[in-house]
Amino acid sequence: MTNKLLKNCSRQQRVVDLLEKEGQLTTSELADEMDMGRVRINVILDSLRKRERVESDGEVHRLSEWGVSANLPSNQKTVIRHLGKHGECTVEEISKAVGIDEETLRSSVNRLEKQGLVESRINPLNPKAKLRRVADGVDL
């Protein structure tokens, strides 16, 4: 069992390395490069997509743009993605947009701030509601 797991990890890493080198590849190109069938490549790609390491658009695959969030809990990933896509927002706005309870989300945002991934500033329209954004220098 351990040898099989190690083999799968090395295959996944090889796919990641190929995508990093080439930018994007089709399923057929990956199958040719890896010298294995499309079914096996799709199993590897599914695993990498679940871990958000790879994005696929039909038959074309590339590394995920959300590298910084790869190891974050799901609520924190949701916050980072939302802020990356929409810019500055209040916790209330994020909560309404993503459908997560505001108090739960607030604790995720506070953890992201402590990690230096999110910054806040006073909202000029409502000083009680801080505006949050992805911190400068964070490469999504």
N, CA, C and O atoms as a GROMACS GRO file, in nm:
protein
  560
    1MET      N    1   0.082  -0.119   0.000
    1MET     CA    2   0.000   0.000   0.000
    1MET      C    3   0.087   0.126   0.000
    1MET      O    4   0.057   0.221  -0.073
    2THR      N    5   0.192   0.129   0.079
    2THR     CA    6   0.279   0.246   0.087
    2THR      C    7   0.348   0.273  -0.046
    2THR      O    8   0.358   0.388  -0.088
    3ASN      N    9   0.396   0.167  -0.113
    3ASN     CA   10   0.461   0.186  -0.243
    3ASN      C   11   0.364   0.244  -0.346
    3ASN      O   12   0.403   0.329  -0.426
    4LYS      N   13   0.239   0.198  -0.342
    4LYS     CA   14   0.138   0.250  -0.434
    4LYS      C   15   0.113   0.399  -0.408
    4LYS      O   16   0.103   0.478  -0.502
    5LEU      N   17   0.104   0.436  -0.281
    5LEU     CA   18   0.082   0.576  -0.243
    5LEU      C   19   0.199   0.662  -0.288
    5LEU      O   20   0.178   0.771  -0.341
    6LEU      N   21   0.321   0.616  -0.268
    6LEU     CA   22   0.440   0.691  -0.311
    6LEU      C   23   0.443   0.706  -0.462
    6LEU      O   24   0.479   0.812  -0.514
    7LYS      N   25   0.406   0.601  -0.533
    7LYS     CA   26   0.402   0.605  -0.679
    7LYS      C   27   0.300   0.709  -0.727
    7LYS      O   28   0.328   0.785  -0.819
    8ASN      N   29   0.181   0.712  -0.662
    8ASN     CA   30   0.078   0.810  -0.698
    8ASN      C   31   0.125   0.952  -0.670
    8ASN      O   32   0.100   1.042  -0.751
    9CYS      N   33   0.191   0.974  -0.558
    9CYS     CA   34   0.242   1.107  -0.524
    9CYS      C   35   0.346   1.152  -0.625
    9CYS      O   36   0.347   1.268  -0.666
   10SER      N   37   0.435   1.062  -0.665
   10SER     CA   38   0.538   1.101  -0.761
   10SER      C   39   0.477   1.128  -0.898
   10SER      O   40   0.526   1.215  -0.971
   11ARG      N   41   0.372   1.055  -0.935
   11ARG     CA   42   0.304   1.083  -1.062
   11ARG      C   43   0.236   1.219  -1.057
   11ARG      O   44   0.242   1.296  -1.153
   12GLN      N   45   0.171   1.249  -0.945
   12GLN     CA   46   0.107   1.379  -0.930
   12GLN      C   47   0.211   1.491  -0.938
   12GLN      O   48   0.188   1.593  -1.003
   13GLN      N   49   0.324   1.471  -0.872
   13GLN     CA   50   0.429   1.573  -0.875
   13GLN      C   51   0.484   1.590  -1.016
   13GLN      O   52   0.517   1.701  -1.057
   14ARG      N   53   0.493   1.481  -1.089
   14ARG     CA   54   0.543   1.489  -1.227
   14ARG      C   55   0.446   1.570  -1.314
   14ARG      O   56   0.489   1.648  -1.398
   15VAL      N   57   0.315   1.549  -1.294
   15VAL     CA   58   0.215   1.628  -1.368
   15VAL      C   59   0.229   1.776  -1.331
   15VAL      O   60   0.227   1.862  -1.420
   16VAL      N   61   0.243   1.805  -1.203
   16VAL     CA   62   0.261   1.944  -1.158
   16VAL      C   63   0.386   2.004  -1.221
   16VAL      O   64   0.384   2.118  -1.269
   17ASP      N   65   0.496   1.929  -1.222
   17ASP     CA   66   0.621   1.977  -1.281
   17ASP      C   67   0.605   2.005  -1.431
   17ASP      O   68   0.653   2.107  -1.481
   18LEU      N   69   0.537   1.915  -1.502
   18LEU     CA   70   0.514   1.936  -1.646
   18LEU      C   71   0.430   2.061  -1.672
   18LEU      O   72   0.460   2.138  -1.762
   19LEU      N   73   0.325   2.080  -1.592
   19LEU     CA   74   0.240   2.197  -1.610
   19LEU      C   75   0.314   2.326  -1.574
   19LEU      O   76   0.294   2.430  -1.636
   20GLU      N   77   0.399   2.317  -1.474
   20GLU     CA   78   0.479   2.433  -1.436
   20GLU      C   79   0.574   2.472  -1.550
   20GLU      O   80   0.592   2.590  -1.580
   21LYS      N   81   0.633   2.371  -1.612
   21LYS     CA   82   0.728   2.394  -1.722
   21LYS      C   83   0.659   2.443  -1.849
   21LYS      O   84   0.707   2.536  -1.914
   22GLU      N   85   0.547   2.381  -1.885
   22GLU     CA   86   0.482   2.408  -2.013
   22GLU      C   87   0.373   2.515  -2.006
   22GLU      O   88   0.333   2.570  -2.109
   23GLY      N   89   0.324   2.545  -1.888
   23GLY     CA   90   0.216   2.641  -1.874
   23GLY      C   91   0.081   2.573  -1.876
   23GLY      O   92   0.007   2.579  -1.777
   24GLN      N   93   0.048   2.509  -1.986
   24GLN     CA   94  -0.075   2.430  -1.993
   24GLN      C   95  -0.057   2.318  -2.093
   24GLN      O   96   0.018   2.331  -2.190
   25LEU      N   97  -0.127   2.209  -2.070
   25LEU     CA   98  -0.121   2.092  -2.157
   25LEU      C   99  -0.259   2.029  -2.166
   25LEU      O  100  -0.340   2.043  -2.074
   26THR      N  101  -0.285   1.961  -2.276
   26THR     CA  102  -0.410   1.886  -2.289
   26THR      C  103  -0.393   1.750  -2.222
   26THR      O  104  -0.282   1.708  -2.189
   27THR      N  105  -0.505   1.682  -2.203
   27THR     CA  106  -0.501   1.547  -2.145
   27THR      C  107  -0.415   1.456  -2.232
   27THR      O  108  -0.335   1.378  -2.180
   28SER      N  109  -0.431   1.465  -2.364
   28SER     CA  110  -0.353   1.380  -2.455
   28SER      C  111  -0.204   1.408  -2.444
   28SER      O  112  -0.123   1.316  -2.443
   29GLU      N  113  -0.168   1.536  -2.436
   29GLU     CA  114  -0.026   1.571  -2.423
   29GLU      C  115   0.032   1.518  -2.293
   29GLU      O  116   0.145   1.468  -2.291
   30LEU      N  117  -0.044   1.529  -2.184
   30LEU     CA  118   0.002   1.475  -2.056
   30LEU      C  119   0.018   1.324  -2.064
   30LEU      O  120   0.116   1.269  -2.014
   31ALA      N  121  -0.080   1.257  -2.125
   31ALA     CA  122  -0.073   1.111  -2.139
   31ALA      C  123   0.052   1.071  -2.217
   31ALA      O  124   0.119   0.974  -2.181
   32ASP      N  125   0.083   1.144  -2.325
   32ASP     CA  126   0.202   1.115  -2.405
   32ASP      C  127   0.329   1.140  -2.325
   32ASP      O  128   0.420   1.056  -2.325
   33GLU      N  129   0.336   1.254  -2.256
   33GLU     CA  130   0.454   1.289  -2.178
   33GLU      C  131   0.479   1.189  -2.064
   33GLU      O  132   0.593   1.154  -2.035
   34MET      N  133   0.371   1.145  -2.002
   34MET     CA  134   0.382   1.055  -1.886
   34MET      C  135   0.386   0.908  -1.928
   34MET      O  136   0.408   0.820  -1.845
   35ASP      N  137   0.363   0.882  -2.058
   35ASP     CA  138   0.361   0.746  -2.111
   35ASP      C  139   0.261   0.659  -2.036
   35ASP      O  140   0.292   0.548  -1.991
   36MET      N  141   0.139   0.712  -2.025
   36MET     CA  142   0.030   0.635  -1.964
   36MET      C  143  -0.101   0.675  -2.030
   36MET      O  144  -0.107   0.774  -2.103
   37GLY      N  145  -0.205   0.598  -2.005
   37GLY     CA  146  -0.334   0.622  -2.069
   37GLY      C  147  -0.408   0.744  -2.016
   37GLY      O  148  -0.379   0.794  -1.907
   38ARG      N  149  -0.504   0.790  -2.096
   38ARG     CA  150  -0.584   0.906  -2.060
   38ARG      C  151  -0.665   0.883  -1.933
   38ARG      O  152  -0.684   0.975  -1.854
   39VAL      N  153  -0.712   0.761  -1.912
   39VAL     CA  154  -0.792   0.730  -1.793
   39VAL      C  155  -0.708   0.752  -1.668
   39VAL      O  156  -0.754   0.815  -1.572
   40ARG      N  157  -0.586   0.701  -1.669
   40ARG     CA  158  -0.498   0.717  -1.554
   40ARG      C  159  -0.462   0.865  -1.533
   40ARG      O  160  -0.456   0.911  -1.419
   41ILE      N  161  -0.438   0.938  -1.641
   41ILE     CA  162  -0.407   1.081  -1.630
   41ILE      C  163  -0.526   1.154  -1.569
   41ILE      O  164  -0.508   1.242  -1.484
   42ASN      N  165  -0.649   1.119  -1.612
   42ASN     CA  166  -0.767   1.185  -1.557
   42ASN      C  167  -0.784   1.158  -1.409
   42ASN      O  168  -0.830   1.246  -1.336
   43VAL      N  169  -0.748   1.038  -1.362
   43VAL     CA  170  -0.753   1.008  -1.219
   43VAL      C  171  -0.655   1.098  -1.144
   43VAL      O  172  -0.690   1.152  -1.039
   44ILE      N  173  -0.534   1.113  -1.196
   44ILE     CA  174  -0.434   1.200  -1.134
   44ILE      C  175  -0.483   1.345  -1.134
   44ILE      O  176  -0.473   1.414  -1.032
   45LEU      N  177  -0.537   1.391  -1.247
   45LEU     CA  178  -0.588   1.528  -1.257
   45LEU      C  179  -0.704   1.552  -1.160
   45LEU      O  180  -0.712   1.658  -1.099
   46ASP      N  181  -0.793   1.454  -1.146
   46ASP     CA  182  -0.904   1.468  -1.050
   46ASP      C  183  -0.852   1.488  -0.909
   46ASP      O  184  -0.902   1.573  -0.835
   47SER      N  185  -0.752   1.411  -0.872
   47SER     CA  186  -0.693   1.424  -0.739
   47SER      C  187  -0.630   1.562  -0.720
   47SER      O  188  -0.647   1.625  -0.615
   48LEU      N  189  -0.559   1.609  -0.822
   48LEU     CA  190  -0.495   1.741  -0.813
   48LEU      C  191  -0.600   1.854  -0.812
   48LEU      O  192  -0.579   1.956  -0.746
   49ARG      N  193  -0.710   1.836  -0.882
   49ARG     CA  194  -0.817   1.937  -0.880
   49ARG      C  195  -0.882   1.943  -0.743
   49ARG      O  196  -0.912   2.052  -0.694
   50LYS      N  197  -0.904   1.829  -0.681
   50LYS     CA  198  -0.962   1.827  -0.547
   50LYS      C  199  -0.875   1.901  -0.447
   50LYS      O  200  -0.926   1.965  -0.355
   51ARG      N  201  -0.744   1.893  -0.465
   51ARG     CA  202  -0.651   1.963  -0.377
   51ARG      C  203  -0.621   2.104  -0.427
   51ARG      O  204  -0.537   2.174  -0.371
   52GLU      N  205  -0.690   2.144  -0.534
   52GLU     CA  206  -0.682   2.278  -0.592
   52GLU      C  207  -0.541   2.313  -0.639
   52GLU      O  208  -0.498   2.428  -0.632
   53ARG      N  209  -0.470   2.212  -0.687
   53ARG     CA  210  -0.337   2.236  -0.744
   53ARG      C  211  -0.347   2.259  -0.894
   53ARG      O  212  -0.260   2.323  -0.954
   54VAL      N  213  -0.454   2.206  -0.956
   54VAL     CA  214  -0.470   2.213  -1.102
   54VAL      C  215  -0.610   2.263  -1.134
   54VAL      O  216  -0.707   2.230  -1.066
   55GLU      N  217  -0.619   2.345  -1.240
   55GLU     CA  218  -0.747   2.390  -1.294
   55GLU      C  219  -0.760   2.331  -1.433
   55GLU      O  220  -0.661   2.318  -1.504
   56SER      N  221  -0.881   2.296  -1.471
   56SER     CA  222  -0.904   2.240  -1.603
   56SER      C  223  -1.016   2.316  -1.672
   56SER      O  224  -1.116   2.353  -1.610
   57ASP      N  225  -0.996   2.338  -1.800
   57ASP     CA  226  -1.098   2.400  -1.884
   57ASP      C  227  -1.121   2.303  -1.999
   57ASP      O  228  -1.054   2.311  -2.102
   58GLY      N  229  -1.215   2.213  -1.980
   58GLY     CA  230  -1.234   2.106  -2.078
   58GLY      C  231  -1.115   2.013  -2.077
   58GLY      O  232  -1.085   1.951  -1.975
   59GLU      N  233  -1.047   2.004  -2.190
   59GLU     CA  234  -0.933   1.914  -2.206
   59GLU      C  235  -0.799   1.984  -2.177
   59GLU      O  236  -0.694   1.920  -2.184
   60VAL      N  237  -0.802   2.113  -2.145
   60VAL     CA  238  -0.677   2.188  -2.121
   60VAL      C  239  -0.659   2.207  -1.971
   60VAL      O  240  -0.751   2.246  -1.900
   61HIS      N  241  -0.536   2.178  -1.923
   61HIS     CA  242  -0.507   2.181  -1.780
   61HIS      C  243  -0.389   2.274  -1.752
   61HIS      O  244  -0.295   2.282  -1.832
   62ARG      N  245  -0.395   2.343  -1.638
   62ARG     CA  246  -0.287   2.432  -1.595
   62ARG      C  247  -0.282   2.432  -1.442
   62ARG      O  248  -0.376   2.389  -1.376
   63LEU      N  249  -0.171   2.482  -1.387
   63LEU     CA  250  -0.162   2.492  -1.242
   63LEU      C  251  -0.262   2.594  -1.193
   63LEU      O  252  -0.292   2.692  -1.261
   64SER      N  253  -0.315   2.570  -1.074
   64SER     CA  254  -0.412   2.660  -1.015
   64SER      C  255  -0.348   2.795  -0.984
   64SER      O  256  -0.231   2.803  -0.946
   65GLU      N  257  -0.426   2.901  -0.999
   65GLU     CA  258  -0.379   3.036  -0.965
   65GLU      C  259  -0.387   3.060  -0.816
   65GLU      O  260  -0.334   3.160  -0.767
   66TRP      N  261  -0.451   2.971  -0.742
   66TRP     CA  262  -0.476   2.993  -0.601
   66TRP      C  263  -0.374   2.921  -0.514
   66TRP      O  264  -0.410   2.860  -0.413
   67GLY      N  265  -0.250   2.926  -0.552
   67GLY     CA  266  -0.146   2.855  -0.479
   67GLY      C  267  -0.137   2.891  -0.333
   67GLY      O  268  -0.115   2.803  -0.249
   68VAL      N  269  -0.154   3.020  -0.298
   68VAL     CA  270  -0.141   3.062  -0.160
   68VAL      C  271  -0.248   2.999  -0.073
   68VAL      O  272  -0.225   2.978   0.047
   69SER      N  273  -0.363   2.969  -0.129
   69SER     CA  274  -0.472   2.916  -0.049
   69SER      C  275  -0.475   2.764  -0.043
   69SER      O  276  -0.562   2.706   0.021
   70ALA      N  277  -0.380   2.698  -0.109
   70ALA     CA  278  -0.384   2.552  -0.120
   70ALA      C  279  -0.392   2.482   0.016
   70ALA      O  280  -0.458   2.379   0.027
   71ASN      N  281  -0.326   2.534   0.118
   71ASN     CA  282  -0.323   2.467   0.248
   71ASN      C  283  -0.411   2.533   0.353
   71ASN      O  284  -0.398   2.502   0.471
   72LEU      N  285  -0.498   2.624   0.313
   72LEU     CA  286  -0.586   2.691   0.407
   72LEU      C  287  -0.716   2.614   0.427
   72LEU      O  288  -0.759   2.541   0.338
   73PRO      N  289  -0.779   2.631   0.544
   73PRO     CA  290  -0.913   2.572   0.563
   73PRO      C  291  -1.012   2.632   0.463
   73PRO      O  292  -0.989   2.741   0.411
   74SER      N  293  -1.121   2.561   0.437
   74SER     CA  294  -1.212   2.600   0.329
   74SER      C  295  -1.272   2.740   0.346
   74SER      O  296  -1.284   2.812   0.247
   75ASN      N  297  -1.309   2.780   0.467
   75ASN     CA  298  -1.365   2.915   0.485
   75ASN      C  299  -1.262   3.022   0.452
   75ASN      O  300  -1.295   3.124   0.393
   76GLN      N  301  -1.136   2.998   0.489
   76GLN     CA  302  -1.030   3.095   0.459
   76GLN      C  303  -1.003   3.100   0.309
   76GLN      O  304  -0.980   3.208   0.254
   77LYS      N  305  -1.006   2.985   0.243
   77LYS     CA  306  -0.991   2.982   0.097
   77LYS      C  307  -1.101   3.065   0.031
   77LYS      O  308  -1.076   3.142  -0.062
   78THR      N  309  -1.223   3.048   0.081
   78THR     CA  310  -1.337   3.120   0.026
   78THR      C  311  -1.316   3.271   0.039
   78THR      O  312  -1.343   3.346  -0.055
   79VAL      N  313  -1.268   3.315   0.155
   79VAL     CA  314  -1.244   3.458   0.177
   79VAL      C  315  -1.137   3.509   0.081
   79VAL      O  316  -1.156   3.612   0.016
   80ILE      N  317  -1.024   3.439   0.072
   80ILE     CA  318  -0.914   3.481  -0.015
   80ILE      C  319  -0.961   3.489  -0.160
   80ILE      O  320  -0.931   3.586  -0.230
   81ARG      N  321  -1.034   3.389  -0.204
   81ARG     CA  322  -1.084   3.388  -0.342
   81ARG      C  323  -1.178   3.506  -0.368
   81ARG      O  324  -1.167   3.574  -0.469
   82HIS      N  325  -1.269   3.528  -0.275
   82HIS     CA  326  -1.365   3.636  -0.292
   82HIS      C  327  -1.293   3.771  -0.298
   82HIS      O  328  -1.321   3.853  -0.386
   83LEU      N  329  -1.202   3.794  -0.206
   83LEU     CA  330  -1.128   3.921  -0.204
   83LEU      C  331  -1.039   3.934  -0.328
   83LEU      O  332  -1.025   4.044  -0.383
   84GLY      N  333  -0.979   3.824  -0.371
   84GLY     CA  334  -0.896   3.827  -0.492
   84GLY      C  335  -0.976   3.863  -0.616
   84GLY      O  336  -0.926   3.929  -0.707
   85LYS      N  337  -1.101   3.820  -0.618
   85LYS     CA  338  -1.186   3.844  -0.733
   85LYS      C  339  -1.256   3.980  -0.727
   85LYS      O  340  -1.273   4.045  -0.830
   86HIS      N  341  -1.297   4.022  -0.605
   86HIS     CA  342  -1.382   4.140  -0.592
   86HIS      C  343  -1.314   4.261  -0.528
   86HIS      O  344  -1.374   4.369  -0.522
   87GLY      N  345  -1.192   4.246  -0.479
   87GLY     CA  346  -1.124   4.359  -0.415
   87GLY      C  347  -1.175   4.382  -0.274
   87GLY      O  348  -1.217   4.288  -0.206
   88GLU      N  349  -1.171   4.507  -0.229
   88GLU     CA  350  -1.208   4.540  -0.092
   88GLU      C  351  -1.356   4.511  -0.064
   88GLU      O  352  -1.444   4.547  -0.143
   89CYS      N  353  -1.381   4.446   0.050
   89CYS     CA  354  -1.517   4.414   0.092
   89CYS      C  355  -1.523   4.413   0.245
   89CYS      O  356  -1.421   4.396   0.312
   90THR      N  357  -1.642   4.432   0.297
   90THR     CA  358  -1.663   4.411   0.440
   90THR      C  359  -1.692   4.263   0.464
   90THR      O  360  -1.725   4.189   0.371
   91VAL      N  361  -1.679   4.222   0.590
   91VAL     CA  362  -1.711   4.083   0.624
   91VAL      C  363  -1.858   4.055   0.592
   91VAL      O  364  -1.892   3.947   0.544
   92GLU      N  365  -1.945   4.152   0.617
   92GLU     CA  366  -2.087   4.135   0.588
   92GLU      C  367  -2.110   4.111   0.438
   92GLU      O  368  -2.189   4.025   0.401
   93GLU      N  369  -2.041   4.187   0.354
   93GLU     CA  370  -2.055   4.169   0.208
   93GLU      C  371  -2.006   4.032   0.164
   93GLU      O  372  -2.069   3.965   0.082
   94ILE      N  373  -1.892   3.990   0.219
   94ILE     CA  374  -1.838   3.858   0.185
   94ILE      C  375  -1.936   3.750   0.229
   94ILE      O  376  -1.965   3.657   0.154
   95SER      N  377  -1.987   3.764   0.352
   95SER     CA  378  -2.082   3.666   0.407
   95SER      C  379  -2.204   3.650   0.319
   95SER      O  380  -2.246   3.538   0.290
   96LYS      N  381  -2.262   3.761   0.277
   96LYS     CA  382  -2.380   3.754   0.191
   96LYS      C  383  -2.347   3.692   0.055
   96LYS      O  384  -2.426   3.614   0.001
   97ALA      N  385  -2.231   3.725   0.002
   97ALA     CA  386  -2.194   3.675  -0.131
   97ALA      C  387  -2.164   3.526  -0.132
   97ALA      O  388  -2.198   3.457  -0.228
   98VAL      N  389  -2.102   3.475  -0.026
   98VAL     CA  390  -2.059   3.335  -0.027
   98VAL      C  391  -2.149   3.243   0.054
   98VAL      O  392  -2.134   3.121   0.049
   99GLY      N  393  -2.243   3.301   0.129
   99GLY     CA  394  -2.339   3.219   0.203
   99GLY      C  395  -2.284   3.152   0.328
   99GLY      O  396  -2.328   3.043   0.364
  100ILE      N  397  -2.189   3.217   0.394
  100ILE     CA  398  -2.135   3.165   0.520
  100ILE      C  399  -2.173   3.263   0.630
  100ILE      O  400  -2.166   3.384   0.612
  101ASP      N  401  -2.214   3.208   0.744
  101ASP     CA  402  -2.252   3.289   0.859
  101ASP      C  403  -2.146   3.396   0.888
  101ASP      O  404  -2.026   3.368   0.884
  102GLU      N  405  -2.192   3.518   0.917
  102GLU     CA  406  -2.101   3.632   0.934
  102GLU      C  407  -2.002   3.611   1.050
  102GLU      O  408  -1.885   3.645   1.036
  103GLU      N  409  -2.047   3.557   1.161
  103GLU     CA  410  -1.956   3.537   1.275
  103GLU      C  411  -1.850   3.432   1.244
  103GLU      O  412  -1.733   3.448   1.280
  104THR      N  413  -1.890   3.326   1.178
  104THR     CA  414  -1.794   3.222   1.136
  104THR      C  415  -1.690   3.283   1.042
  104THR      O  416  -1.570   3.259   1.056
  105LEU      N  417  -1.740   3.361   0.948
  105LEU     CA  418  -1.652   3.423   0.849
  105LEU      C  419  -1.558   3.524   0.915
  105LEU      O  420  -1.441   3.533   0.878
  106ARG      N  421  -1.609   3.599   1.012
  106ARG     CA  422  -1.527   3.699   1.081
  106ARG      C  423  -1.406   3.633   1.147
  106ARG      O  424  -1.295   3.687   1.142
  107SER      N  425  -1.425   3.517   1.207
  107SER     CA  426  -1.311   3.449   1.271
  107SER      C  427  -1.210   3.402   1.166
  107SER      O  428  -1.090   3.406   1.191
  108SER      N  429  -1.257   3.359   1.049
  108SER     CA  430  -1.166   3.320   0.940
  108SER      C  431  -1.088   3.440   0.890
  108SER      O  432  -0.967   3.431   0.865
  109VAL      N  433  -1.155   3.553   0.874
  109VAL     CA  434  -1.089   3.676   0.828
  109VAL      C  435  -0.984   3.721   0.930
  109VAL      O  436  -0.875   3.762   0.892
  110ASN      N  437  -1.018   3.713   1.058
  110ASN     CA  438  -0.922   3.753   1.162
  110ASN      C  439  -0.797   3.665   1.159
  110ASN      O  440  -0.686   3.714   1.177
  111ARG      N  441  -0.816   3.535   1.137
  111ARG     CA  442  -0.701   3.445   1.127
  111ARG      C  443  -0.615   3.480   1.005
  111ARG      O  444  -0.492   3.477   1.013
  112LEU      N  445  -0.679   3.512   0.895
  112LEU     CA  446  -0.605   3.551   0.774
  112LEU      C  447  -0.527   3.680   0.796
  112LEU      O  448  -0.416   3.695   0.746
  113GLU      N  449  -0.585   3.772   0.873
  113GLU     CA  450  -0.513   3.896   0.906
  113GLU      C  451  -0.390   3.866   0.991
  113GLU      O  452  -0.283   3.921   0.966
  114LYS      N  453  -0.405   3.779   1.090
  114LYS     CA  454  -0.292   3.742   1.176
  114LYS      C  455  -0.180   3.676   1.096
  114LYS      O  456  -0.063   3.690   1.129
  115GLN      N  457  -0.218   3.602   0.990
  115GLN     CA  458  -0.119   3.536   0.904
  115GLN      C  459  -0.058   3.632   0.802
  115GLN      O  460   0.035   3.595   0.730
  116GLY      N  461  -0.110   3.754   0.794
  116GLY     CA  462  -0.058   3.852   0.700
  116GLY      C  463  -0.110   3.836   0.558
  116GLY      O  464  -0.054   3.895   0.465
  117LEU      N  465  -0.216   3.759   0.539
  117LEU     CA  466  -0.271   3.737   0.405
  117LEU      C  467  -0.381   3.837   0.369
  117LEU      O  468  -0.409   3.860   0.251
  118VAL      N  469  -0.442   3.896   0.471
  118VAL     CA  470  -0.549   3.994   0.450
  118VAL      C  471  -0.517   4.118   0.531
  118VAL      O  472  -0.464   4.110   0.642
  119GLU      N  473  -0.549   4.234   0.473
  119GLU     CA  474  -0.530   4.362   0.542
  119GLU      C  475  -0.666   4.429   0.557
  119GLU      O  476  -0.759   4.401   0.481
  120SER      N  477  -0.676   4.518   0.655
  120SER     CA  478  -0.801   4.591   0.672
  120SER      C  479  -0.773   4.740   0.686
  120SER      O  480  -0.663   4.783   0.720
  121ARG      N  481  -0.877   4.818   0.658
  121ARG     CA  482  -0.869   4.962   0.678
  121ARG      C  483  -1.008   5.010   0.717
  121ARG      O  484  -1.107   4.940   0.696
  122ILE      N  485  -1.014   5.129   0.773
  122ILE     CA  486  -1.142   5.187   0.813
  122ILE      C  487  -1.226   5.214   0.689
  122ILE      O  488  -1.176   5.267   0.590
  123ASN      N  489  -1.350   5.178   0.695
  123ASN     CA  490  -1.445   5.203   0.588
  123ASN      C  491  -1.494   5.348   0.602
  123ASN      O  492  -1.558   5.380   0.701
  124PRO      N  493  -1.465   5.434   0.505
  124PRO     CA  494  -1.507   5.575   0.518
  124PRO      C  495  -1.659   5.592   0.522
  124PRO      O  496  -1.708   5.693   0.573
  125LEU      N  497  -1.734   5.496   0.468
  125LEU     CA  498  -1.880   5.505   0.470
  125LEU      C  499  -1.941   5.452   0.599
  125LEU      O  500  -2.053   5.488   0.635
  126ASN      N  501  -1.866   5.365   0.669
  126ASN     CA  502  -1.915   5.307   0.794
  126ASN      C  503  -1.794   5.265   0.878
  126ASN      O  504  -1.743   5.155   0.861
  127PRO      N  505  -1.749   5.352   0.968
  127PRO     CA  506  -1.628   5.323   1.047
  127PRO      C  507  -1.634   5.195   1.129
  127PRO      O  508  -1.530   5.141   1.168
  128LYS      N  509  -1.755   5.144   1.156
  128LYS     CA  510  -1.768   5.020   1.234
  128LYS      C  511  -1.740   4.896   1.149
  128LYS      O  512  -1.708   4.790   1.203
  129ALA      N  513  -1.751   4.909   1.018
  129ALA     CA  514  -1.732   4.795   0.927
  129ALA      C  515  -1.602   4.813   0.849
  129ALA      O  516  -1.598   4.892   0.754
  130LYS      N  517  -1.498   4.742   0.888
  130LYS     CA  518  -1.369   4.753   0.820
  130LYS      C  519  -1.377   4.697   0.678
  130LYS      O  520  -1.452   4.602   0.651
  131LEU      N  521  -1.300   4.756   0.589
  131LEU     CA  522  -1.284   4.702   0.454
  131LEU      C  523  -1.165   4.607   0.455
  131LEU      O  524  -1.059   4.641   0.508
  132ARG      N  525  -1.182   4.489   0.398
  132ARG     CA  526  -1.074   4.389   0.394
  132ARG      C  527  -1.031   4.369   0.249
  132ARG      O  528  -1.111   4.381   0.156
  133ARG      N  529  -0.902   4.338   0.232
  133ARG     CA  530  -0.850   4.308   0.099
  133ARG      C  531  -0.733   4.213   0.115
  133ARG      O  532  -0.678   4.196   0.224
  134VAL      N  533  -0.694   4.151   0.005
  134VAL     CA  534  -0.577   4.064   0.005
  134VAL      C  535  -0.455   4.154   0.031
  134VAL      O  536  -0.442   4.260  -0.031
  135ALA      N  537  -0.367   4.113   0.121
  135ALA     CA  538  -0.251   4.192   0.158
  135ALA      C  539  -0.157   4.213   0.040
  135ALA      O  540  -0.143   4.126  -0.047
  136ASP      N  541  -0.092   4.329   0.039
  136ASP     CA  542   0.010   4.356  -0.063
  136ASP      C  543   0.117   4.249  -0.057
  136ASP      O  544   0.158   4.206   0.051
  137GLY      N  545   0.162   4.207  -0.172
  137GLY     CA  546   0.270   4.109  -0.179
  137GLY      C  547   0.225   3.965  -0.173
  137GLY      O  548   0.306   3.874  -0.192
  138VAL      N  549   0.095   3.942  -0.147
  138VAL     CA  550   0.044   3.804  -0.147
  138VAL      C  551   0.018   3.766  -0.291
  138VAL      O  552  -0.063   3.828  -0.360
  139ASP      N  553   0.088   3.663  -0.336
  139ASP     CA  554   0.077   3.618  -0.473
  139ASP      C  555  -0.028   3.510  -0.482
  139ASP      O  556  -0.007   3.396  -0.440
  140LEU      N  557  -0.142   3.547  -0.539
  140LEU     CA  558  -0.251   3.449  -0.553
  140LEU      C  559  -0.219   3.358  -0.667
  140LEU      O  560  -0.298   3.267  -0.697
   0.00000   0.00000   0.00000
